[in-house]
Amino acid sequence: MERHKGGGIVSQATKETHFKPRAWCIRIPRTYCGDLGHRNIGGFQTVVIAYDQRNAWESAMGSPDWEMLFFPVENISVFPTQPV
């Protein structure tokens, strides 16, 4: 009986990934903030420093600094301020 020889894809060792904190912009629509009484406000944004989108969102929820946006914001957005 012949021994089974391994075949197929062999994974290669990769370097461990080290993330660096970066600036993330978080935007939310005005509808998430209740009735503001001002129709020209489209939403709000803040910028936080975080390792990834999830941590950026969590940091933003505790941020006291939010900027009013005067253009329509339709969806919640979390994105890096400077893409790689």
Biopython code that builds the backbone (N, CA, C, O; Angstrom):
import numpy as np
from Bio.PDB.StructureBuilder import StructureBuilder

atoms = [
    (1, "MET", "N", (0.834, -1.167, 0.000)),
    (1, "MET", "CA", (0.000, 0.000, 0.000)),
    (1, "MET", "C", (0.888, 1.242, 0.000)),
    (1, "MET", "O", (1.822, 1.346, 0.795)),
    (2, "GLU", "N", (0.594, 2.165, -0.882)),
    (2, "GLU", "CA", (1.402, 3.383, -1.010)),
    (2, "GLU", "C", (0.900, 4.455, -0.046)),
    (2, "GLU", "O", (-0.304, 4.660, 0.106)),
    (3, "ARG", "N", (1.822, 5.117, 0.585)),
    (3, "ARG", "CA", (1.448, 6.194, 1.504)),
    (3, "ARG", "C", (0.918, 7.382, 0.717)),
    (3, "ARG", "O", (1.374, 7.671, -0.389)),
    (4, "HIS", "N", (-0.061, 8.066, 1.313)),
    (4, "HIS", "CA", (-0.645, 9.252, 0.678)),
    (4, "HIS", "C", (0.354, 10.397, 0.710)),
    (4, "HIS", "O", (0.890, 10.732, 1.767)),
    (5, "LYS", "N", (0.595, 10.977, -0.410)),
    (5, "LYS", "CA", (1.492, 12.124, -0.489)),
    (5, "LYS", "C", (0.629, 13.383, -0.500)),
    (5, "LYS", "O", (-0.343, 13.476, -1.250)),
    (6, "GLY", "N", (0.988, 14.324, 0.322)),
    (6, "GLY", "CA", (0.238, 15.584, 0.397)),
    (6, "GLY", "C", (0.337, 16.344, -0.908)),
    (6, "GLY", "O", (1.381, 16.351, -1.560)),
    (7, "GLY", "N", (-0.714, 16.958, -1.267)),
    (7, "GLY", "CA", (-0.728, 17.758, -2.479)),
    (7, "GLY", "C", (-1.627, 18.961, -2.280)),
    (7, "GLY", "O", (-2.218, 19.134, -1.214)),
    (8, "GLY", "N", (-1.727, 19.749, -3.255)),
    (8, "GLY", "CA", (-2.610, 20.907, -3.162)),
    (8, "GLY", "C", (-1.863, 22.150, -2.703)),
    (8, "GLY", "O", (-0.650, 22.271, -2.872)),
    (9, "ILE", "N", (-2.595, 23.037, -2.138)),
    (9, "ILE", "CA", (-2.040, 24.322, -1.731)),
    (9, "ILE", "C", (-1.354, 24.196, -0.377)),
    (9, "ILE", "O", (-1.901, 23.634, 0.572)),
    (10, "VAL", "N", (-0.166, 24.723, -0.317)),
    (10, "VAL", "CA", (0.586, 24.724, 0.929)),
    (10, "VAL", "C", (0.674, 26.175, 1.395)),
    (10, "VAL", "O", (1.141, 27.043, 0.658)),
    (11, "SER", "N", (0.228, 26.430, 2.612)),
    (11, "SER", "CA", (0.285, 27.807, 3.098)),
    (11, "SER", "C", (1.719, 28.167, 3.434)),
    (11, "SER", "O", (2.496, 27.331, 3.894)),
    (12, "GLN", "N", (2.051, 29.408, 3.199)),
    (12, "GLN", "CA", (3.380, 29.899, 3.486)),
    (12, "GLN", "C", (3.328, 30.785, 4.717)),
    (12, "GLN", "O", (2.327, 31.449, 4.985)),
    (13, "ALA", "N", (4.397, 30.783, 5.440)),
    (13, "ALA", "CA", (4.470, 31.647, 6.617)),
    (13, "ALA", "C", (4.450, 33.095, 6.151)),
    (13, "ALA", "O", (5.152, 33.471, 5.213)),
    (14, "THR", "N", (3.644, 33.890, 6.814)),
    (14, "THR", "CA", (3.581, 35.308, 6.480)),
    (14, "THR", "C", (3.999, 36.113, 7.693)),
    (14, "THR", "O", (3.951, 35.642, 8.829)),
    (15, "LYS", "N", (4.406, 37.333, 7.420)),
    (15, "LYS", "CA", (4.792, 38.208, 8.520)),
    (15, "LYS", "C", (3.553, 38.621, 9.293)),
    (15, "LYS", "O", (2.475, 38.796, 8.724)),
    (16, "GLU", "N", (3.721, 38.771, 10.580)),
    (16, "GLU", "CA", (2.625, 39.214, 11.418)),
    (16, "GLU", "C", (2.291, 40.667, 11.050)),
    (16, "GLU", "O", (3.181, 41.505, 10.907)),
    (17, "THR", "N", (1.011, 40.940, 10.903)),
    (17, "THR", "CA", (0.583, 42.271, 10.516)),
    (17, "THR", "C", (0.519, 43.179, 11.740)),
    (17, "THR", "O", (-0.084, 42.831, 12.755)),
    (18, "HIS", "N", (1.141, 44.328, 11.633)),
    (18, "HIS", "CA", (1.098, 45.319, 12.703)),
    (18, "HIS", "C", (0.336, 46.530, 12.191)),
    (18, "HIS", "O", (0.756, 47.173, 11.229)),
    (19, "PHE", "N", (-0.776, 46.839, 12.830)),
    (19, "PHE", "CA", (-1.566, 47.980, 12.426)),
    (19, "PHE", "C", (-1.089, 49.226, 13.149)),
    (19, "PHE", "O", (-0.697, 49.172, 14.315)),
    (20, "LYS", "N", (-1.125, 50.336, 12.452)),
    (20, "LYS", "CA", (-0.785, 51.615, 13.052)),
    (20, "LYS", "C", (-2.061, 52.440, 13.134)),
    (20, "LYS", "O", (-2.904, 52.364, 12.240)),
    (21, "PRO", "N", (-2.211, 53.219, 14.182)),
    (21, "PRO", "CA", (-3.408, 54.061, 14.254)),
    (21, "PRO", "C", (-3.395, 55.099, 13.142)),
    (21, "PRO", "O", (-2.337, 55.576, 12.731)),
    (22, "ARG", "N", (-4.578, 55.439, 12.666)),
    (22, "ARG", "CA", (-4.717, 56.436, 11.605)),
    (22, "ARG", "C", (-5.976, 57.245, 11.842)),
    (22, "ARG", "O", (-6.800, 56.894, 12.686)),
    (23, "ALA", "N", (-6.121, 58.307, 11.109)),
    (23, "ALA", "CA", (-7.289, 59.184, 11.245)),
    (23, "ALA", "C", (-8.460, 58.608, 10.442)),
    (23, "ALA", "O", (-8.310, 58.248, 9.275)),
    (24, "TRP", "N", (-9.630, 58.527, 11.090)),
    (24, "TRP", "CA", (-10.851, 58.037, 10.467)),
    (24, "TRP", "C", (-11.926, 59.116, 10.566)),
    (24, "TRP", "O", (-12.065, 59.767, 11.602)),
    (25, "CYS", "N", (-12.678, 59.302, 9.495)),
    (25, "CYS", "CA", (-13.792, 60.243, 9.479)),
    (25, "CYS", "C", (-15.085, 59.444, 9.627)),
    (25, "CYS", "O", (-15.293, 58.441, 8.944)),
    (26, "ILE", "N", (-15.937, 59.900, 10.516)),
    (26, "ILE", "CA", (-17.232, 59.252, 10.741)),
    (26, "ILE", "C", (-18.305, 60.280, 10.432)),
    (26, "ILE", "O", (-18.289, 61.379, 10.987)),
    (27, "ARG", "N", (-19.241, 59.938, 9.550)),
    (27, "ARG", "CA", (-20.351, 60.824, 9.196)),
    (27, "ARG", "C", (-21.675, 60.147, 9.517)),
    (27, "ARG", "O", (-21.856, 58.954, 9.274)),
    (28, "ILE", "N", (-22.590, 60.927, 10.066)),
    (28, "ILE", "CA", (-23.935, 60.420, 10.345)),
    (28, "ILE", "C", (-24.969, 61.390, 9.780)),
    (28, "ILE", "O", (-24.748, 62.601, 9.791)),
    (29, "PRO", "N", (-26.101, 60.873, 9.284)),
    (29, "PRO", "CA", (-27.168, 61.733, 8.769)),
    (29, "PRO", "C", (-27.849, 62.514, 9.892)),
    (29, "PRO", "O", (-27.818, 62.093, 11.049)),
    (30, "ARG", "N", (-28.449, 63.623, 9.562)),
    (30, "ARG", "CA", (-29.146, 64.455, 10.540)),
    (30, "ARG", "C", (-30.320, 63.728, 11.175)),
    (30, "ARG", "O", (-30.702, 64.041, 12.302)),
    (31, "THR", "N", (-30.900, 62.760, 10.467)),
    (31, "THR", "CA", (-32.066, 62.043, 10.987)),
    (31, "THR", "C", (-31.735, 61.219, 12.229)),
    (31, "THR", "O", (-32.641, 60.847, 12.975)),
    (32, "TYR", "N", (-30.460, 60.928, 12.465)),
    (32, "TYR", "CA", (-30.052, 60.176, 13.643)),
    (32, "TYR", "C", (-30.007, 61.043, 14.894)),
    (32, "TYR", "O", (-29.774, 60.548, 15.997)),
    (33, "CYS", "N", (-30.231, 62.336, 14.716)),
    (33, "CYS", "CA", (-30.092, 63.278, 15.841)),
    (33, "CYS", "C", (-31.419, 63.905, 16.245)),
    (33, "CYS", "O", (-31.435, 64.877, 17.000)),
    (34, "GLY", "N", (-32.520, 63.370, 15.761)),
    (34, "GLY", "CA", (-33.823, 63.916, 16.134)),
    (34, "GLY", "C", (-34.186, 65.155, 15.310)),
    (34, "GLY", "O", (-33.541, 65.448, 14.304)),
    (35, "ASP", "N", (-35.204, 65.865, 15.738)),
    (35, "ASP", "CA", (-35.666, 67.064, 15.039)),
    (35, "ASP", "C", (-34.800, 68.246, 15.462)),
    (35, "ASP", "O", (-34.883, 68.708, 16.600)),
    (36, "LEU", "N", (-33.973, 68.729, 14.543)),
    (36, "LEU", "CA", (-33.040, 69.806, 14.863)),
    (36, "LEU", "C", (-33.615, 71.197, 14.604)),
    (36, "LEU", "O", (-33.105, 72.186, 15.131)),
    (37, "GLY", "N", (-34.658, 71.276, 13.807)),
    (37, "GLY", "CA", (-35.258, 72.564, 13.521)),
    (37, "GLY", "C", (-34.549, 73.361, 12.435)),
    (37, "GLY", "O", (-35.046, 74.409, 12.025)),
    (38, "HIS", "N", (-33.409, 72.894, 11.965)),
    (38, "HIS", "CA", (-32.674, 73.576, 10.895)),
    (38, "HIS", "C", (-32.645, 72.665, 9.673)),
    (38, "HIS", "O", (-32.080, 71.573, 9.725)),
    (39, "ARG", "N", (-33.230, 73.094, 8.612)),
    (39, "ARG", "CA", (-33.301, 72.257, 7.401)),
    (39, "ARG", "C", (-32.001, 72.251, 6.603)),
    (39, "ARG", "O", (-31.797, 71.366, 5.772)),
    (40, "ASN", "N", (-31.117, 73.222, 6.840)),
    (40, "ASN", "CA", (-29.897, 73.281, 6.041)),
    (40, "ASN", "C", (-28.783, 72.377, 6.578)),
    (40, "ASN", "O", (-27.728, 72.276, 5.952)),
    (41, "ILE", "N", (-28.992, 71.725, 7.711)),
    (41, "ILE", "CA", (-27.992, 70.794, 8.247)),
    (41, "ILE", "C", (-28.223, 69.422, 7.610)),
    (41, "ILE", "O", (-29.311, 68.854, 7.708)),
    (42, "GLY", "N", (-27.180, 68.900, 6.955)),
    (42, "GLY", "CA", (-27.308, 67.610, 6.281)),
    (42, "GLY", "C", (-26.837, 66.439, 7.106)),
    (42, "GLY", "O", (-27.226, 65.298, 6.856)),
    (43, "GLY", "N", (-26.003, 66.711, 8.086)),
    (43, "GLY", "CA", (-25.470, 65.648, 8.920)),
    (43, "GLY", "C", (-24.336, 66.170, 9.774)),
    (43, "GLY", "O", (-24.140, 67.378, 9.908)),
    (44, "PHE", "N", (-23.591, 65.239, 10.349)),
    (44, "PHE", "CA", (-22.496, 65.590, 11.238)),
    (44, "PHE", "C", (-21.312, 64.687, 10.962)),
    (44, "PHE", "O", (-21.471, 63.566, 10.479)),
    (45, "GLN", "N", (-20.109, 65.189, 11.275)),
    (45, "GLN", "CA", (-18.920, 64.355, 11.143)),
    (45, "GLN", "C", (-17.943, 64.665, 12.260)),
    (45, "GLN", "O", (-17.939, 65.753, 12.836)),
    (46, "THR", "N", (-17.117, 63.670, 12.546)),
    (46, "THR", "CA", (-16.018, 63.828, 13.487)),
    (46, "THR", "C", (-14.849, 63.014, 12.962)),
    (46, "THR", "O", (-15.032, 62.095, 12.165)),
    (47, "VAL", "N", (-13.661, 63.348, 13.405)),
    (47, "VAL", "CA", (-12.452, 62.615, 13.023)),
    (47, "VAL", "C", (-11.814, 62.096, 14.303)),
    (47, "VAL", "O", (-11.622, 62.841, 15.264)),
    (48, "VAL", "N", (-11.487, 60.805, 14.300)),
    (48, "VAL", "CA", (-10.857, 60.160, 15.453)),
    (48, "VAL", "C", (-9.626, 59.391, 14.987)),
    (48, "VAL", "O", (-9.473, 59.103, 13.800)),
    (49, "ILE", "N", (-8.766, 59.069, 15.920)),
    (49, "ILE", "CA", (-7.591, 58.245, 15.633)),
    (49, "ILE", "C", (-7.878, 56.845, 16.163)),
    (49, "ILE", "O", (-8.200, 56.670, 17.338)),
    (50, "ALA", "N", (-7.758, 55.843, 15.281)),
    (50, "ALA", "CA", (-8.066, 54.464, 15.666)),
    (50, "ALA", "C", (-7.296, 53.495, 14.771)),
    (50, "ALA", "O", (-6.724, 53.877, 13.751)),
    (51, "TYR", "N", (-7.302, 52.222, 15.191)),
    (51, "TYR", "CA", (-6.620, 51.176, 14.422)),
    (51, "TYR", "C", (-7.455, 50.654, 13.258)),
    (51, "TYR", "O", (-6.906, 50.280, 12.222)),
    (52, "ASP", "N", (-8.786, 50.626, 13.419)),
    (52, "ASP", "CA", (-9.641, 50.086, 12.363)),
    (52, "ASP", "C", (-11.018, 50.741, 12.435)),
    (52, "ASP", "O", (-11.274, 51.571, 13.308)),
    (53, "GLN", "N", (-11.911, 50.358, 11.504)),
    (53, "GLN", "CA", (-13.251, 50.956, 11.423)),
    (53, "GLN", "C", (-14.059, 50.752, 12.695)),
    (53, "GLN", "O", (-14.727, 51.676, 13.159)),
    (54, "ARG", "N", (-14.005, 49.572, 13.255)),
    (54, "ARG", "CA", (-14.799, 49.279, 14.455)),
    (54, "ARG", "C", (-14.366, 50.155, 15.624)),
    (54, "ARG", "O", (-15.203, 50.736, 16.315)),
    (55, "ASN", "N", (-13.058, 50.249, 15.844)),
    (55, "ASN", "CA", (-12.551, 51.092, 16.920)),
    (55, "ASN", "C", (-12.819, 52.573, 16.646)),
    (55, "ASN", "O", (-13.046, 53.346, 17.577)),
    (56, "ALA", "N", (-12.795, 52.965, 15.381)),
    (56, "ALA", "CA", (-13.098, 54.353, 15.027)),
    (56, "ALA", "C", (-14.546, 54.681, 15.377)),
    (56, "ALA", "O", (-14.827, 55.748, 15.923)),
    (57, "TRP", "N", (-15.464, 53.770, 15.065)),
    (57, "TRP", "CA", (-16.880, 53.983, 15.377)),
    (57, "TRP", "C", (-17.081, 54.113, 16.888)),
    (57, "TRP", "O", (-17.791, 55.007, 17.349)),
    (58, "GLU", "N", (-16.463, 53.232, 17.643)),
    (58, "GLU", "CA", (-16.602, 53.264, 19.098)),
    (58, "GLU", "C", (-16.024, 54.553, 19.680)),
    (58, "GLU", "O", (-16.600, 55.129, 20.603)),
    (59, "SER", "N", (-14.904, 55.002, 19.154)),
    (59, "SER", "CA", (-14.306, 56.251, 19.624)),
    (59, "SER", "C", (-15.190, 57.445, 19.275)),
    (59, "SER", "O", (-15.321, 58.379, 20.067)),
    (60, "ALA", "N", (-15.787, 57.412, 18.106)),
    (60, "ALA", "CA", (-16.645, 58.523, 17.668)),
    (60, "ALA", "C", (-17.872, 58.662, 18.552)),
    (60, "ALA", "O", (-18.330, 59.776, 18.807)),
    (61, "MET", "N", (-18.407, 57.547, 19.019)),
    (61, "MET", "CA", (-19.605, 57.619, 19.857)),
    (61, "MET", "C", (-19.332, 58.315, 21.193)),
    (61, "MET", "O", (-20.259, 58.802, 21.839)),
    (62, "GLY", "N", (-18.068, 58.363, 21.606)),
    (62, "GLY", "CA", (-17.719, 59.054, 22.833)),
    (62, "GLY", "C", (-17.139, 60.440, 22.595)),
    (62, "GLY", "O", (-16.749, 61.124, 23.541)),
    (63, "SER", "N", (-17.081, 60.856, 21.331)),
    (63, "SER", "CA", (-16.474, 62.142, 20.998)),
    (63, "SER", "C", (-17.430, 63.306, 21.246)),
    (63, "SER", "O", (-18.586, 63.252, 20.828)),
    (64, "PRO", "N", (-16.965, 64.355, 21.919)),
    (64, "PRO", "CA", (-17.811, 65.534, 22.123)),
    (64, "PRO", "C", (-17.729, 66.524, 20.956)),
    (64, "PRO", "O", (-18.491, 67.490, 20.908)),
    (65, "ASP", "N", (-16.810, 66.287, 20.018)),
    (65, "ASP", "CA", (-16.579, 67.230, 18.917)),
    (65, "ASP", "C", (-17.160, 66.720, 17.607)),
    (65, "ASP", "O", (-16.594, 65.839, 16.960)),
    (66, "TRP", "N", (-18.297, 67.289, 17.229)),
    (66, "TRP", "CA", (-18.944, 66.940, 15.968)),
    (66, "TRP", "C", (-19.141, 68.216, 15.156)),
    (66, "TRP", "O", (-19.574, 69.244, 15.677)),
    (67, "GLU", "N", (-18.818, 68.127, 13.883)),
    (67, "GLU", "CA", (-18.939, 69.266, 12.973)),
    (67, "GLU", "C", (-20.232, 69.135, 12.176)),
    (67, "GLU", "O", (-20.567, 68.045, 11.713)),
    (68, "MET", "N", (-20.967, 70.248, 12.012)),
    (68, "MET", "CA", (-22.183, 70.244, 11.190)),
    (68, "MET", "C", (-21.792, 70.249, 9.716)),
    (68, "MET", "O", (-20.869, 70.954, 9.308)),
    (69, "LEU", "N", (-22.501, 69.461, 8.932)),
    (69, "LEU", "CA", (-22.289, 69.423, 7.487)),
    (69, "LEU", "C", (-23.493, 70.037, 6.799)),
    (69, "LEU", "O", (-24.635, 69.779, 7.178)),
    (70, "PHE", "N", (-23.234, 70.841, 5.797)),
    (70, "PHE", "CA", (-24.317, 71.535, 5.104)),
    (70, "PHE", "C", (-24.605, 70.936, 3.732)),
    (70, "PHE", "O", (-25.117, 71.616, 2.842)),
    (71, "PHE", "N", (-24.275, 69.675, 3.571)),
    (71, "PHE", "CA", (-24.656, 68.907, 2.387)),
    (71, "PHE", "C", (-25.325, 67.634, 2.886)),
    (71, "PHE", "O", (-25.074, 67.206, 4.013)),
    (72, "PRO", "N", (-26.172, 67.022, 2.064)),
    (72, "PRO", "CA", (-26.923, 65.847, 2.529)),
    (72, "PRO", "C", (-26.007, 64.651, 2.822)),
    (72, "PRO", "O", (-25.122, 64.320, 2.032)),
    (73, "VAL", "N", (-26.235, 64.026, 3.950)),
    (73, "VAL", "CA", (-25.551, 62.781, 4.321)),
    (73, "VAL", "C", (-26.643, 61.724, 4.381)),
    (73, "VAL", "O", (-27.536, 61.798, 5.225)),
    (74, "GLU", "N", (-26.579, 60.750, 3.498)),
    (74, "GLU", "CA", (-27.641, 59.747, 3.377)),
    (74, "GLU", "C", (-27.424, 58.535, 4.282)),
    (74, "GLU", "O", (-28.389, 57.953, 4.778)),
    (75, "ASN", "N", (-26.169, 58.154, 4.498)),
    (75, "ASN", "CA", (-25.853, 56.931, 5.242)),
    (75, "ASN", "C", (-24.741, 57.191, 6.243)),
    (75, "ASN", "O", (-23.991, 58.159, 6.121)),
    (76, "ILE", "N", (-24.646, 56.318, 7.231)),
    (76, "ILE", "CA", (-23.502, 56.365, 8.135)),
    (76, "ILE", "C", (-22.274, 55.931, 7.345)),
    (76, "ILE", "O", (-22.310, 54.942, 6.613)),
    (77, "SER", "N", (-21.186, 56.682, 7.502)),
    (77, "SER", "CA", (-19.948, 56.364, 6.795)),
    (77, "SER", "C", (-18.772, 56.391, 7.764)),
    (77, "SER", "O", (-18.667, 57.285, 8.604)),
    (78, "VAL", "N", (-17.902, 55.417, 7.643)),
    (78, "VAL", "CA", (-16.656, 55.382, 8.403)),
    (78, "VAL", "C", (-15.563, 55.099, 7.386)),
    (78, "VAL", "O", (-15.551, 54.039, 6.761)),
    (79, "PHE", "N", (-14.637, 56.055, 7.217)),
    (79, "PHE", "CA", (-13.602, 55.890, 6.211)),
    (79, "PHE", "C", (-12.315, 56.596, 6.641)),
    (79, "PHE", "O", (-12.361, 57.561, 7.404)),
    (80, "PRO", "N", (-11.159, 56.112, 6.149)),
    (80, "PRO", "CA", (-9.911, 56.761, 6.507)),
    (80, "PRO", "C", (-9.804, 58.123, 5.804)),
    (80, "PRO", "O", (-10.253, 58.286, 4.670)),
    (81, "THR", "N", (-9.207, 59.082, 6.492)),
    (81, "THR", "CA", (-9.065, 60.408, 5.892)),
    (81, "THR", "C", (-8.007, 60.415, 4.795)),
    (81, "THR", "O", (-8.078, 61.221, 3.867)),
    (82, "GLN", "N", (-7.033, 59.524, 4.898)),
    (82, "GLN", "CA", (-5.995, 59.393, 3.884)),
    (82, "GLN", "C", (-5.849, 57.922, 3.515)),
    (82, "GLN", "O", (-5.187, 57.175, 4.235)),
    (83, "PRO", "N", (-6.456, 57.489, 2.406)),
    (83, "PRO", "CA", (-6.356, 56.091, 2.007)),
    (83, "PRO", "C", (-4.901, 55.679, 1.769)),
    (83, "PRO", "O", (-4.056, 56.499, 1.410)),
    (84, "VAL", "N", (-4.634, 54.399, 1.976)),
    (84, "VAL", "CA", (-3.275, 53.880, 1.809)),
    (84, "VAL", "C", (-2.929, 53.838, 0.354)),
    (84, "VAL", "O", (-1.824, 53.430, -0.006)),
]
sb = StructureBuilder()
sb.init_structure("model")
sb.init_model(0)
sb.init_chain("A")
sb.init_seg("    ")
for serial, (resi, resn, name, xyz) in enumerate(atoms, 1):
    if name == "N":
        sb.init_residue(resn, " ", resi, " ")
    sb.init_atom(name, np.array(xyz, "f"), 0.0, 1.0, " ", f" {name:<3s}", serial, name[0])
structure = sb.get_structure()
